[in-house]
Structure formats: structure tokens, C-alpha cells
Amino acid sequence: MCARAYMSMSALTFLQKFRPPINSYTLELPAGLIDPSETPGQSALRELLEETGYEGIVTSVGPSVYLSPGITNESVRLVR
């Protein structure tokens, strides 16, 4: 799940994180794992609050997208 956080209609919230596998910093949308008892929307709101301190509302949830289907079954869902 990946939360698209708008602070206004023209701004997105990104997080800068150090990622050891690439030995570099990345810019990322708030994201995290969906707990078994959560919907993607609930997870997005939780992660947004945990990672940024912001609260939000869910307006849409996109379909699952597989980023590396040749290697893993990991998927993401964009929550707006």
C-alpha cells in the first residue's frame, strides 16, 4: 500500500529515506504493509499518520500493481 498525500491540490508529501541495499537516499510516498485486520484504506491512513504526523481521508483505492513479478509476488496499491 502506498498513500498519496496531498497537502494541497498542487503538492504531494514525500519521505526521504536511506536504503542500505542501494547505499543511497530515496524519495518515497508514505507506505507500509497492510495488517491482516485492515483494508488498504485503513492501512494508508495509519501509515500516513505514523510516518508524517498528518491525518487524511481516503477518496479512492487503486488496483494491485506488481513491481517485479519475475522475482516476487509483492504488490502495491495506490491509495488517494
N, C-alpha and C positions, 0 to 999 in steps of 0.2 A: 504494500500500500504506500502510496506517495501522495502527500497532501499539497495541493496547490493553494498557497495562502496569498490572498490579495489584501494589501493594506489600503489600497485604493484601486480604482479601475485601471490604473496605469502602472502598478507596482506589484512585484512578486517578492516573497520572502525566501531568501536562500541562506543556507548554513555553510560556513567554511569548515571543513573537517580534514584532519590529517589521516591519510590512508596508507598504513605501512606496506601493503603489497605493491603499491606503485611509488612508495617513498616520496609522496608529494601531497599537496593540499588539493581538495576538490571543492567545487561549489555544488551544493545539493539542495533539493527540496526536502522539507521535513518528511521523514519516512520511518517505517519500522514494521515489525511483524504483527500480524493480526492474531490476537489471542483467541483461543477456541470459543470463548463465550461472546465474542464481539462480531459485529458486522464491519465491513470495510469503512463505513462512515464513522462508526464509533471509534475505531482504531485511529482514523485520521485525526479526529478531534482530540483524542488522548495524546497522540504523538505531537501534534501542533502545540498543545499546552506544555508538555514535558520539555520539548526542545526549544521553544521560543518564548513561552510565557503568554502567548496570545490565545484567545478563545475565538471560535468561529462557528459558522453554520455550514451544513452540507447542502449544496444545491444540485449536485449530480455525482454519480459514481460510474466511471468508465469500465469497459470490459477488461478481463485479464490479458496482459501482454507479456509474452515470453522473450526475454532479452538474449539468452544463449541456449536455445532449445537443443543444440547439438551436444551440449555438455551437461545441462542441468534442467530440471523442471521448475526452477524458480520463476515466479511471475510477479508482476506489479499491476496495481490498479490505480489509476489517477483519480483522486477524489477532489472535487471542486466545491 
